[in-house]
Amino acid sequence: MRILIANDDGIYSPGLAALARVASRFGEVRIVAPDVEQSSASHAITSSRPLSHRRTTLPGLDCEAYRVNGTPADCIALGVFNWEKVDLVLSGINLGLNIGNAIWHSGTLAAAKQAPLLGLRGIAFSTPATDAETDFAAIDPWVEKALTLLLAQQDLSLVNVNLPAHPRGIAWTRQSFRHYDGKIVPGKDPMGRGHFWFTVTPIEQVEPGTDRWAIGEGLVSITPLILDLTDHQQLADALVRQPLA
């Protein structure tokens, strides 16, 4: 099995190396990742300039690795173009959860989402970012368990996996759409000029069965996703109310 791995934290992220080490137990691994951090890049692609694709040595990893001066989605597109017969795309392990509304702007998920757009399977992995160094040894067995479970599910083309710092189980979940409330915080730079930060305020309400609920319970959250954004119920209701010729 050929496994292509990217992320949005950049090619030197310890989470990327941790995911590559686990993935190597399942097949041949190649890394194609951004040369700098691309967090919250969402599914942006680079169309206004050419991209570079440069071989990189990553200490402790026995696999080919390339850095790209582009977005996570760019990395997958280039990776698939330059490596024939890719079987699976993995993204992460992101330093920071991608649950709830964060799914919309996550570069980590975008890399995985690029896979089904190219006819491949994509899985994104994320874990909390804290002041303490992430204990990848604690989540390593759970990444392997999640991969084993998902590789057996041939009909799942896009999956979002979030791992608590110290998992105690696994749960199938749905996306929570009440994860946070975005807000703008005004401020001033050292020169006294006005600027603005886009930030978020966590919402405490937790819905059972969601990705955020699972993390709070110490469970690995596995959320199957689809690319179709159509609200099929609203579409059906609209056609009943006012069918168009």
C-alpha positions as CSV (number, residue, x, y, z in Angstrom):
1,M,0.0,0.0,0.0
2,R,1.3,3.5,-0.9
3,I,0.5,6.1,1.7
4,L,0.9,9.8,1.1
5,I,1.1,12.0,4.1
6,A,0.7,15.8,4.5
7,N,-0.2,18.3,7.2
8,D,-0.7,22.0,7.8
9,D,1.7,22.5,10.7
10,G,4.7,22.2,8.3
11,I,7.1,19.5,7.3
12,Y,9.2,19.7,10.5
13,S,6.2,19.1,12.8
14,P,6.6,16.3,15.4
15,G,3.0,15.3,14.7
16,L,3.8,14.6,11.0
17,A,6.8,12.4,12.0
18,A,4.6,10.5,14.6
19,L,1.9,9.8,11.9
20,A,4.5,8.7,9.4
21,R,6.0,6.2,11.9
22,V,2.6,4.6,12.5
23,A,1.6,4.6,8.8
24,S,4.9,2.8,7.9
25,R,3.5,-0.3,9.7
26,F,0.7,-0.4,7.0
27,G,2.7,0.3,3.8
28,E,5.2,2.5,1.9
29,V,5.1,6.1,3.1
30,R,5.9,9.3,1.3
31,I,5.6,12.8,2.9
32,V,4.7,15.9,0.9
33,A,4.1,18.8,3.3
34,P,4.2,22.6,3.4
35,D,7.6,24.2,4.0
36,V,6.0,26.5,6.6
37,E,3.0,26.4,8.8
38,Q,-0.3,26.7,7.0
39,S,-2.8,26.4,9.8
40,S,-6.3,27.5,9.0
41,A,-5.5,27.6,5.3
42,S,-8.7,25.6,4.6
43,H,-8.9,24.2,1.1
44,A,-7.0,27.0,-0.6
45,I,-5.0,26.1,-3.7
46,T,-2.2,28.1,-5.3
47,S,-3.0,29.2,-8.9
48,S,-1.3,32.5,-9.1
49,R,2.3,31.3,-9.1
50,P,4.3,28.1,-9.7
51,L,5.1,25.7,-6.8
52,S,8.4,24.1,-5.8
53,H,8.7,20.5,-4.7
54,R,12.0,19.8,-2.9
55,R,13.5,16.7,-1.4
56,T,14.0,17.0,2.4
57,T,15.7,14.8,5.0
58,L,13.7,14.2,8.2
59,P,15.8,12.8,11.1
60,G,14.6,9.5,12.4
61,L,12.3,8.7,9.4
62,D,13.1,6.1,6.7
63,C,10.9,7.5,4.0
64,E,11.0,10.0,1.2
65,A,9.9,13.5,2.2
66,Y,9.3,16.7,0.2
67,R,8.6,20.2,1.2
68,V,6.2,22.4,-0.9
69,N,5.9,26.2,-0.9
70,G,2.1,25.9,-0.9
71,T,-1.0,24.9,0.9
72,P,-1.9,21.5,2.3
73,A,-4.3,20.9,-0.6
74,D,-1.4,21.8,-3.0
75,C,0.8,19.2,-1.3
76,I,-1.7,16.4,-1.9
77,A,-2.2,17.4,-5.5
78,L,1.5,17.4,-6.1
79,G,2.1,14.3,-4.2
80,V,-0.4,12.3,-6.2
81,F,0.9,13.8,-9.4
82,N,4.5,12.8,-8.7
83,W,3.9,9.3,-7.1
84,E,1.9,6.8,-9.1
85,K,-0.8,4.6,-7.6
86,V,-1.2,6.2,-4.2
87,D,-3.7,4.1,-2.2
88,L,-4.3,6.3,0.8
89,V,-3.9,9.9,1.9
90,L,-3.3,10.8,5.6
91,S,-3.0,14.3,7.2
92,G,-1.6,15.3,10.6
93,I,-1.2,14.6,13.3
94,N,-2.2,18.2,13.8
95,L,-1.2,20.0,17.0
96,G,-4.7,21.3,17.8
97,L,-8.1,19.7,17.7
98,N,-10.2,19.9,14.5
99,I,-13.7,19.5,15.8
100,G,-17.0,21.3,15.3
101,N,-16.8,24.4,13.2
102,A,-13.0,24.2,13.0
103,I,-13.6,21.6,10.3
104,W,-14.5,24.4,7.9
105,H,-11.1,26.2,8.0
106,S,-8.8,23.3,8.9
107,G,-5.8,22.9,6.6
108,T,-5.3,19.5,8.1
109,L,-8.8,18.3,7.0
110,A,-8.3,20.1,3.6
111,A,-5.4,17.9,2.8
112,A,-7.5,14.8,3.6
113,K,-10.4,16.3,1.7
114,Q,-8.3,16.7,-1.4
115,A,-8.0,12.9,-1.6
116,P,-11.6,12.0,-2.5
117,L,-11.6,14.9,-5.0
118,L,-8.9,12.9,-6.7
119,G,-10.7,9.5,-6.2
120,L,-8.7,8.4,-3.1
121,R,-9.4,7.9,0.5
122,G,-8.4,10.6,3.0
123,I,-8.1,10.5,6.8
124,A,-7.2,13.5,9.0
125,F,-5.7,13.2,12.5
126,S,-5.6,15.8,15.2
127,T,-4.8,16.0,18.9
128,P,-4.9,18.9,21.5
129,A,-2.2,21.5,21.6
130,T,-1.2,22.5,25.2
131,D,1.7,24.2,26.9
132,A,3.2,20.8,27.6
133,E,4.9,18.8,24.9
134,T,2.5,16.4,23.2
135,D,3.0,12.8,24.3
136,F,2.9,11.0,21.0
137,A,3.9,7.7,22.6
138,A,0.5,7.8,24.4
139,I,-1.6,8.3,21.3
140,D,0.5,6.1,18.9
141,P,-1.4,2.9,19.7
142,W,-4.7,4.7,19.2
143,V,-3.6,6.1,15.8
144,E,-2.8,2.5,14.8
145,K,-6.1,1.2,16.1
146,A,-8.0,3.9,14.2
147,L,-6.2,3.2,11.0
148,T,-6.8,-0.6,11.4
149,L,-10.5,0.1,11.9
150,L,-10.8,2.5,9.0
151,L,-8.9,0.5,6.5
152,A,-11.4,-2.3,7.0
153,Q,-14.2,0.1,6.1
154,Q,-13.8,0.4,2.4
155,D,-16.8,2.6,1.9
156,L,-15.5,5.5,4.0
157,S,-13.7,8.0,1.6
158,L,-13.2,10.9,4.1
159,V,-12.8,10.6,7.8
160,N,-11.9,13.1,10.6
161,V,-10.1,11.6,13.6
162,N,-9.4,13.5,16.8
163,L,-7.4,12.0,19.6
164,P,-7.5,13.2,23.3
165,A,-4.1,13.4,25.0
166,H,-4.7,10.1,26.8
167,P,-7.4,8.1,25.1
168,R,-9.4,5.4,26.8
169,G,-11.5,4.2,23.9
170,I,-12.9,5.0,20.5
171,A,-16.3,6.4,19.4
172,W,-18.1,7.0,16.1
173,T,-19.3,10.6,16.2
174,R,-20.9,13.4,14.2
175,Q,-19.7,16.9,13.8
176,S,-20.6,19.4,16.5
177,F,-21.6,22.7,15.0
178,R,-21.5,24.5,18.4
179,H,-17.8,24.1,19.1
180,Y,-17.0,27.8,19.3
181,D,-18.3,31.3,18.6
182,G,-16.0,33.4,16.4
183,K,-15.3,37.0,17.4
184,I,-13.1,40.0,16.4
185,V,-10.8,41.5,19.1
186,P,-9.4,45.0,18.3
187,G,-6.0,46.0,19.5
188,K,-3.0,48.2,18.7
189,D,0.5,47.3,17.6
190,P,3.7,48.8,19.2
191,M,3.4,51.8,16.9
192,G,-0.1,52.6,18.1
193,R,-1.7,51.5,14.8
194,G,-5.0,49.7,15.0
195,H,-5.2,46.0,14.2
196,F,-7.6,43.1,14.7
197,W,-7.4,39.5,15.9
198,F,-9.9,36.9,14.8
199,T,-10.4,34.6,17.7
200,V,-12.9,32.2,19.2
201,T,-14.8,31.7,22.5
202,P,-15.5,28.1,23.4
203,I,-19.1,27.2,23.9
204,E,-19.7,25.0,26.9
205,Q,-22.8,23.2,25.6
206,V,-21.8,19.7,24.6
207,E,-24.1,17.4,22.5
208,P,-23.7,13.7,23.2
209,G,-22.5,11.7,20.2
210,T,-20.5,14.6,18.8
211,D,-16.8,15.0,18.2
212,R,-16.4,17.5,21.0
213,W,-18.4,15.2,23.4
214,A,-16.1,12.3,22.6
215,I,-12.9,14.3,23.4
216,G,-14.4,15.4,26.7
217,E,-15.0,11.8,27.5
218,G,-11.5,10.8,26.7
219,L,-12.5,9.0,23.5
220,V,-10.9,9.0,20.1
221,S,-13.5,10.7,17.9
222,I,-14.0,9.2,14.4
223,T,-16.3,11.2,12.2
224,P,-17.2,10.1,8.6
225,L,-17.6,13.1,6.3
226,I,-18.9,13.7,2.8
227,L,-18.0,16.4,0.2
228,D,-21.7,17.1,-0.7
229,L,-22.7,20.3,1.1
230,T,-26.3,20.2,-0.3
231,D,-29.0,20.4,2.4
232,H,-31.1,17.6,0.8
233,Q,-34.0,18.0,3.2
234,Q,-34.3,21.7,2.4
235,L,-34.0,21.0,-1.3
236,A,-36.8,18.4,-1.1
237,D,-39.0,20.8,0.8
238,A,-38.3,23.6,-1.6
239,L,-39.3,21.4,-4.6
240,V,-42.5,20.5,-2.9
241,R,-43.4,24.1,-2.0
242,Q,-42.5,25.5,-5.4
243,P,-41.5,23.1,-8.1
244,L,-39.7,24.7,-11.0
245,A,-40.1,23.9,-14.7
